[in-house]
Amino acid sequence: QVQLVESGGGLVQAGGSLRLSCVSSGSRLLFTASDMAWYRQAPGKQRELVAAITRTSSVNSADSVKGRFAISRDNVKNTVSLQMTILQPEDTAVYYCNRRLGHNAFWGQGTAVTVSS
Protein backbone atom coordinates (compact mmCIF):
# COMPACT_ATOMS: atom_id res chain seq x y z
CA GLN A 1 0.00 0.00 0.00
CA VAL A 2 1.37 3.40 -0.99
CA GLN A 3 1.64 5.99 1.74
CA LEU A 4 1.83 9.72 1.11
CA VAL A 5 3.01 12.02 3.88
CA GLU A 6 2.52 15.77 3.51
CA SER A 7 4.32 18.46 5.45
CA GLY A 8 4.88 22.19 5.39
CA GLY A 9 1.46 23.57 6.24
CA GLY A 10 0.89 26.22 8.85
CA LEU A 11 -0.30 29.73 9.58
CA VAL A 12 0.93 32.58 7.40
CA GLN A 13 -0.06 36.17 6.82
CA ALA A 14 -1.53 37.29 3.51
CA GLY A 15 1.22 37.90 1.00
CA GLY A 16 3.47 35.29 2.56
CA SER A 17 4.83 32.02 1.23
CA LEU A 18 4.82 28.35 2.17
CA ARG A 19 6.32 25.25 0.64
CA LEU A 20 4.44 21.98 0.92
CA SER A 21 6.14 18.64 0.46
CA CYS A 22 4.80 15.14 -0.03
CA VAL A 23 6.93 12.03 0.29
CA SER A 24 5.68 8.80 -1.22
CA SER A 25 6.54 5.32 -0.07
CA GLY A 26 7.28 2.59 -2.54
CA SER A 27 9.72 2.10 -5.34
CA ARG A 28 11.36 4.93 -7.20
CA LEU A 29 10.44 3.27 -10.49
CA LEU A 30 6.72 3.30 -9.71
CA PHE A 31 6.87 6.84 -8.37
CA THR A 32 8.53 8.01 -11.58
CA ALA A 33 5.71 6.39 -13.54
CA SER A 34 3.02 8.12 -11.47
CA ASP A 35 1.16 11.36 -12.06
CA MET A 36 1.18 13.58 -8.98
CA ALA A 37 -1.07 16.39 -7.88
CA TRP A 38 -2.06 18.69 -5.06
CA TYR A 39 -5.71 19.22 -4.16
CA ARG A 40 -7.25 21.39 -1.49
CA GLN A 41 -10.49 21.48 0.41
CA ALA A 42 -11.68 24.60 2.15
CA PRO A 43 -14.30 24.42 4.93
CA GLY A 44 -17.73 23.80 3.45
CA LYS A 45 -16.40 23.40 -0.07
CA GLN A 46 -15.60 20.53 -2.38
CA ARG A 47 -12.08 19.30 -2.89
CA GLU A 48 -10.50 20.97 -5.90
CA LEU A 49 -7.40 20.46 -7.99
CA VAL A 50 -4.66 22.98 -7.28
CA ALA A 51 -1.82 21.77 -9.49
CA ALA A 52 -0.68 18.60 -11.20
CA ILE A 53 2.51 17.24 -12.67
CA THR A 54 2.58 14.22 -14.93
CA ARG A 55 5.19 11.48 -15.09
CA THR A 56 6.76 13.42 -17.97
CA SER A 57 6.78 16.61 -15.83
CA SER A 58 4.04 18.36 -17.77
CA VAL A 59 2.31 20.73 -15.36
CA ASN A 60 -1.02 22.43 -15.06
CA SER A 61 -2.65 24.46 -12.34
CA ALA A 62 -5.94 26.03 -11.40
CA ASP A 63 -6.56 29.52 -12.71
CA SER A 64 -6.86 30.80 -9.16
CA VAL A 65 -3.23 29.93 -8.39
CA LYS A 66 -1.54 30.52 -11.74
CA GLY A 67 1.50 32.73 -11.33
CA ARG A 68 1.53 32.18 -7.56
CA PHE A 69 1.92 28.43 -7.00
CA ALA A 70 4.41 26.07 -8.62
CA ILE A 71 4.44 22.29 -8.49
CA SER A 72 7.61 20.24 -8.89
CA ARG A 73 8.78 16.70 -8.37
CA ASP A 74 11.99 14.94 -7.39
CA ASN A 75 11.99 11.39 -8.69
CA VAL A 76 15.13 10.54 -6.75
CA LYS A 77 13.52 11.43 -3.42
CA ASN A 78 9.98 10.28 -4.33
CA THR A 79 8.80 13.77 -3.50
CA VAL A 80 6.37 16.28 -4.96
CA SER A 81 6.36 19.87 -3.74
CA LEU A 82 4.10 22.87 -3.99
CA GLN A 83 5.71 26.29 -3.67
CA MET A 84 3.03 28.79 -2.72
CA THR A 85 3.62 32.52 -2.88
CA ILE A 86 1.49 35.64 -2.47
CA LEU A 87 -0.88 33.63 -0.32
CA GLN A 88 -4.36 34.99 0.18
CA PRO A 89 -7.04 34.20 2.79
CA GLU A 90 -8.99 32.31 0.12
CA ASP A 91 -6.08 29.86 -0.10
CA THR A 92 -6.95 28.65 3.39
CA ALA A 93 -7.67 24.94 3.14
CA VAL A 94 -6.41 21.47 3.87
CA TYR A 95 -4.01 20.51 1.09
CA TYR A 96 -3.82 16.90 -0.05
CA CYS A 97 -1.20 15.08 -2.05
CA ASN A 98 -2.48 12.70 -4.72
CA ARG A 99 -0.67 9.99 -6.63
CA ARG A 100 -2.17 8.24 -9.62
CA LEU A 101 -0.84 5.22 -11.46
CA GLY A 102 -3.13 3.51 -13.91
CA HIS A 103 -6.46 2.93 -12.18
CA ASN A 104 -4.96 3.34 -8.72
CA ALA A 105 -5.12 6.60 -6.81
CA PHE A 106 -3.69 7.33 -3.39
CA TRP A 107 -4.18 10.23 -0.99
CA GLY A 108 -2.22 11.68 1.87
CA GLN A 109 -3.78 12.70 5.15
CA GLY A 110 -3.57 16.39 4.34
CA THR A 111 -1.76 19.40 5.73
CA ALA A 112 -3.60 22.51 6.84
CA VAL A 113 -2.78 25.95 5.49
CA THR A 114 -4.29 29.01 7.12
CA VAL A 115 -3.77 32.47 5.66
CA SER A 116 -4.66 35.40 7.88
CA SER A 117 -5.65 38.78 6.50
C-alpha positions in Angstrom: 0.0 0.0 0.0 1.4 3.4 -1.0 1.6 6.0 1.7 1.8 9.7 1.1 3.0 12.0 3.9 2.5 15.8 3.5 4.3 18.5 5.5 4.9 22.2 5.4 1.5 23.6 6.2 0.9 26.2 8.8 -0.3 29.7 9.6 0.9 32.6 7.4 -0.1 36.2 6.8 -1.5 37.3 3.5 1.2 37.9 1.0 3.5 35.3 2.6 4.8 32.0 1.2 4.8 28.4 2.2 6.3 25.3 0.6 4.4 22.0 0.9 6.1 18.6 0.5 4.8 15.1 0.0 6.9 12.0 0.3 5.7 8.8 -1.2 6.5 5.3 -0.1 7.3 2.6 -2.5 9.7 2.1 -5.3 11.4 4.9 -7.2 10.4 3.3 -10.5 6.7 3.3 -9.7 6.9 6.8 -8.4 8.5 8.0 -11.6 5.7 6.4 -13.5 3.0 8.1 -11.5 1.2 11.4 -12.1 1.2 13.6 -9.0 -1.1 16.4 -7.9 -2.1 18.7 -5.1 -5.7 19.2 -4.2 -7.2 21.4 -1.5 -10.5 21.5 0.4 -11.7 24.6 2.2 -14.3 24.4 4.9 -17.7 23.8 3.5 -16.4 23.4 -0.1 -15.6 20.5 -2.4 -12.1 19.3 -2.9 -10.5 21.0 -5.9 -7.4 20.5 -8.0 -4.7 23.0 -7.3 -1.8 21.8 -9.5 -0.7 18.6 -11.2 2.5 17.2 -12.7 2.6 14.2 -14.9 5.2 11.5 -15.1 6.8 13.4 -18.0 6.8 16.6 -15.8 4.0 18.4 -17.8 2.3 20.7 -15.4 -1.0 22.4 -15.1 -2.6 24.5 -12.3 -5.9 26.0 -11.4 -6.6 29.5 -12.7 -6.9 30.8 -9.2 -3.2 29.9 -8.4 -1.5 30.5 -11.7 1.5 32.7 -11.3 1.5 32.2 -7.6 1.9 28.4 -7.0 4.4 26.1 -8.6 4.4 22.3 -8.5 7.6 20.2 -8.9 8.8 16.7 -8.4 12.0 14.9 -7.4 12.0 11.4 -8.7 15.1 10.5 -6.7 13.5 11.4 -3.4 10.0 10.3 -4.3 8.8 13.8 -3.5 6.4 16.3 -5.0 6.4 19.9 -3.7 4.1 22.9 -4.0 5.7 26.3 -3.7 3.0 28.8 -2.7 3.6 32.5 -2.9 1.5 35.6 -2.5 -0.9 33.6 -0.3 -4.4 35.0 0.2 -7.0 34.2 2.8 -9.0 32.3 0.1 -6.1 29.9 -0.1 -6.9 28.6 3.4 -7.7 24.9 3.1 -6.4 21.5 3.9 -4.0 20.5 1.1 -3.8 16.9 -0.1 -1.2 15.1 -2.0 -2.5 12.7 -4.7 -0.7 10.0 -6.6 -2.2 8.2 -9.6 -0.8 5.2 -11.5 -3.1 3.5 -13.9 -6.5 2.9 -12.2 -5.0 3.3 -8.7 -5.1 6.6 -6.8 -3.7 7.3 -3.4 -4.2 10.2 -1.0 -2.2 11.7 1.9 -3.8 12.7 5.2 -3.6 16.4 4.3 -1.8 19.4 5.7 -3.6 22.5 6.8 -2.8 26.0 5.5 -4.3 29.0 7.1 -3.8 32.5 5.7 -4.7 35.4 7.9 -5.7 38.8 6.5 
